Amino acid sequence: MTHRLDLNALRAIAVAGVVAFHLKINLLSGGFSGVDVFFVLSGFLMTKIIADGIEGRKFSFARFYAARVRRIVPGLLATCSAVLIFGYFWVDPIKYEEMARSAVYSLLFVSNINLWKQVGYFDIGANEKWFLHTWSLSVEWQFYLLYPPAMYLLYRVFRTRRRVGTSIKIAILLSFALSVVLAGVRPASAFFLLPTRAWEMLAGGAVALSPIDLPQRFKRPFGLIGLCLIGASFLIYDSLTPWPSFGCLLPVVGAVMVIAARDDGLPLYRNPAVIWTGLWSYGIYLAHWPVIVGVEYLALPWPAVTSFCLIAAIMAGCTLLAHLASAESIRRLWEAKIGTYGRVAFGAAFLLVGTSAAGIALTNGGEWRQPENLEVFRASRLAMGDWDYPSGTCNGLSFSEELRPCHVGARRGRRTLIIGDSFAQQLFSRAREISDNDPTRGFTFVTSAGCPPIVNINRTGVGFRCDTFIDKALKYAESSDFDHVMFVSMWYNYFKIESKNVCFIGKNGCAVARTSEEVLPLLGGALDAMEVRLRQIRAGGKSLTVVLPFPYSKVDVPSVLVKNTFLGRAAQGVNDIEIDVLFEDYDAIRAKLKGLADNVGATLLDPMEFLCVERHCPTLDGKGIPYYRDSSHLRSSTIRSDRFVFLDKFM
């Protein structure tokens, strides 16, 4: 296939959007849709190769897969090697173990499945995943594995390109419909998995199988409209947009239009910077994310500028190396007699990197690098995993929007219902402790992580369904024979203006507070509606307790402790929590919650009064072991300790 400047320009635009998004350039908040442009391009190119080969009776599965390996694996292998070498010297054992495991998943092209089980692409924790960006390579590779045999079978059944193209279009509709459904209720599944991404690659395939024959005078405007659609997706979308869903049509249709226009004469496409960026787009994509994560990890100054300069330096070095050893000379070496030895060396390198990564993961991230700090590393690792709540079965709503309650202790006797977010889930280990010591006590947890237990409020993020959850939870509280109902939450953090975490449901939809002055009236309206529901619960003879936030840190306590210990700056970053700093500007919200409790005759519990001394709350015990498993959640063993015996009389 001849080199097309328009396709090269699409690569440049796509990678520029992705890098800009990861550098947190606000103007290009939808730059992540550049990946969707890559998907369309891949689908177009692969379909053309496969269809032309089958129709010309010269298609070879072996040659196809070998070409994909040569195109994708060397760069990925080099990236994994470089990141692992960097990690050996600069990354603490816990993060190094995560890095090594991610490298293995990336080399096996299943990182999308691993990430799907762990974290959402736009979640805060995703910023610490060194190989997060390889999810798209895994999706593409899975597509490459399945697509050639599928196309071969379609040609055997339907014989003609037109009929095969029709079947591809049907598959596009089915995959797109699935992505729309799952984007709203299972956003991680929709984002990371092949079935909901296949339609984007198949859209490119449809152009290859059914090219649009445009008159010459229409090609330029047709392609420009496509570029505008891609540009619009970069500008108007953000991390709160359901993805991939209807919004994904903009970059996909835009890429399809540019490909279909076949206009290589546009001056933009001939710009040297665009040509260079397109040619090096794969390398830029591979290098940029580990650099950004590394800069953040080391807390280097001016992270966006520093990251950009490092990425540019790396790519300049790669360009120089490529100039010294041209692709043509590499190709000759590969195809020459000594190519067999080269393939053996390549296979050996793959095994070496893969087994090294596996070895690092299996040895707890190379704790042996600093044996003098083993106690800190192991205590922090234990803290991170110290969580009893069965979140997999007792969190949020089921797919059919039913509650998933979790029961502890007696089903009869004095029973307490605990409603809230992940702060409520913290109490699970305490409830188990109480019920073990008193067989007449029983507890039921109805929780949804990330959802404040207030009616008429929803999260602006995708997939939460907070309004539905709390409505069902309150109905459950009214209709069930509990003696006591507790409402436990992080409360304050949801109403930060800068994060726009929540929206308030009213007659005109779900309104997001844009200023601090707007928050209190909107929250007041929601709490008024909540008061009505709580009075109904009280009318059933149930007592109520509203639990204000437990103290929480602004840093991931065990993670920062390990990192700073490894880097020789252990005294930094892990300090006592200062209540006045943590809850600055939240007095008015606290007063409203207190007013709600007073109005319905509920007990108001402020854990700070029991856990903090002189407005300071410790994050580590006397031996330097974390009380927390992350930045905000207390460890289950901490909740079970005597420090939290005060909870018993409120539960």
C-alpha positions, 0 to 999 in steps of 0.5 A, a space after each residue: 500500500 502506497 504511503 498516504 499523507 492524509 493517513 499519516 496526518 491522522 496519526 499525528 493529530 491522534 497522538 497530539 490529542 492523546 498527549 495533550 490530554 495526558 499533559 492536562 491541557 484543559 483546552 483539549 480535554 477530549 484529547 483522549 478521543 485520539 485513541 479512537 482515531 487510531 482504532 479507525 486507522 488500524 481497522 482501515 489498514 488491516 481490512 485493506 491488507 486482508 481483503 486485498 490478500 484474500 481476493 488476490 489469493 495471496 493472503 498468508 496468516 503467518 505473514 500477516 501476524 509476523 508483520 504485526 509483530 515486527 510493527 508493534 512488539 519491538 517498540 513495546 519491548 523497548 518501552 517495557 525495558 526502559 521503564 523497568 530499568 528506570 524503576 530499578 533505581 527510582 521506584 519503590 518496591 510496591 510500585 515497582 511490583 505493580 509496574 512489573 506486573 503491568 509490563 507482563 500484561 502489556 507484553 501478553 497483550 491483555 493489559 486492557 483486561 487487567 485494567 478493566 478489573 482494577 481501575 477506570 481510565 479516568 480515575 485518579 488511581 489510573 495516573 499511577 499506572 505506568 503502562 495504562 496506555 498499553 490498553 489500546 495496544 492490547 485491544 488492537 492486538 486482540 482484534 488482529 488475532 480474531 479479525 483475519 480468520 473472521 474475514 476469511 470465513 466471511 469471504 468463504 461464505 459471502 464470496 464478494 466484497 460487497 456482501 462482506 462489507 454488508 456483514 461488517 456494517 451489521 457488526 458495527 451496529 451491534 458493537 456500537 449498540 453494546 458500547 452505548 448500553 454499557 457506557 452508562 452502567 458498566 463504564 470500565 467494561 465499555 472503555 477497555 474491552 474489545 466487543 465495545 471497541 470493535 465497531 470503531 476498527 470495523 468502521 475503518 474496515 467498512 471504508 476499505 471494503 466500500 470506498 466512497 468515490 467522491 468527485 474531486 471538487 468535494 474531496 477537500 471539503 469532505 476531508 476538512 469536515 472530518 478534521 473539524 469533527 475530530 477537532 470538536 471531539 478534542 475541544 468539547 468532551 472531557 473525562 465525564 463524557 460517557 465513552 465510548 458512546 454516542 459522543 464517540 461518533 464525532 472522532 470515528 465519523 471524522 476519521 472515516 471522512 478523512 480516509 474516504 476523502 483521499 486528499 493528500 494535497 492539503 497543506 497541513 498534511 505536507 507540513 514537516 512537523 505533521 509528517 514527522 509526528 505522524 511517522 513517529 506517532 507510535 513511538 511518541 504514544 509508547 514513550 509519553 505516558 511513562 514519562 508523565 507518570 515518572 515526572 509525577 512520581 518523582 514530584 519534579 517541578 512544572 510537570 507538564 513542561 518537564 514531561 513535554 521536554 523529556 518526551 521531545 528529548 527521547 523522540 529526538 534521540 530516537 530520530 537520530 538513531 533511526 537516521 544512523 540505522 535506517 529502516 531499510 538497512 534494518 529490513 535488509 538485516 531481517 530478511 538476510 541470512 543472518 535474519 534467523 539469528 536476529 529472530 532468535 535474538 529478538 525472541 530471547 530479548 522478549 523472554 528476558 524482559 518478560 521473565 525479568 518483569 515476572 521475577 520482579 513481580 514475584 519478589 515483591 518488587 525487589 524489596 532486597 534492593 533496600 534490606 534496611 527498610 524491609 519492615 517499612 515496605 512490608 508494613 505498608 504493603 499489609 496496610 494497603 490490603 487491609 480491607 474486609 468489606 466484600 465490595 465485589 458483592 455488596 457495593 452499589 446496585 446490580 445490573 438490574 438496579 437492585 440493592 446488594 445488601 451485606 449482612 453481619 451477625 444476627 438476623 433477629 435482635 437489635 439490628 442496625 442498617 448502615 447506609 453510605 459510601 466507602 466511609 460506611 464500608 469502613 465500619 464493616 470490621 467493627 460490626 463484625 467485631 461487635 456481633 462476634 462478641 454479642 450474638 444478639 446484634 446484627 448489621 446490614 450494610 447498603 453502600 455505594 462507593 462514591 455516592 453521598 447518602 442524600 436524595 436528589 444528588 448524582 455524581 457527574 461521573 459515568 456509571 454511579 447511579 447515586 440517585 437511584 441507589 439512595 432512593 432504593 436504600 431509603 425505601 429499604 430502611 422504611 420497609 425493613 424491621 431495623 431498630 437503628 439506621 446510620 448514615 455514614 459518608 465522606 460528605 464534604 469532599 463531594 461538594 468541592 467546586 473545583 472537582 464538580 463531583 456532583 450535580 443536584 437533580 431538579 426540574 431542569 435536570 441535574 445542575 452542577 454548582 459553578 461557584 461556592 455561592 451556588 453550592 449551599 442553596 442547592 445542597 439545602 434543597 437536597 437536604 430538605 428533601 432528605 429530611 422528609 424521607 428521614 422523618 418517614 423512617 423515624 415514624 416507623 420507630 427507628 432511631 437515626 445517627 448521622 456520622 460526620 467524616 472520619 479524618 482523612 489525609 490528602 496523600 496516600 499514606 502507605 504509598 507515600 511512606 514507602 516511596 519517601 523511605 525508598 527515595 531517602 526522604 521519609 520525613 516528608 509527606 506523611 504528617 498528622 492531619 490538620 483538621 482546620 486545613 482539611 475542612 477549611 471552608 466546610 463549616 457551612 456544610 457541617 452546619 447544614 448536616 447538623 441542622 438536618 440531624 437536629 430536625 429529625 431527632 438524629 444523633 450527630 457523631 463527629 469521629 474527630 472528637 474521639 480520634 484527634 488531639 488539639 485539632 491534629 489526627 495521626 496517620 501513623 501509630 507509635 511504631 510508624 505503621 499506617 492507620 490508613 490503607 490509602 489516602 482516606 480509608 482506615 484499615 480494617 484492623 485499625 477500625 477493630 482496635 481499641 481506638 474505635 471502641 467509641 463507635 460501639 454505643 452509636 452502632 
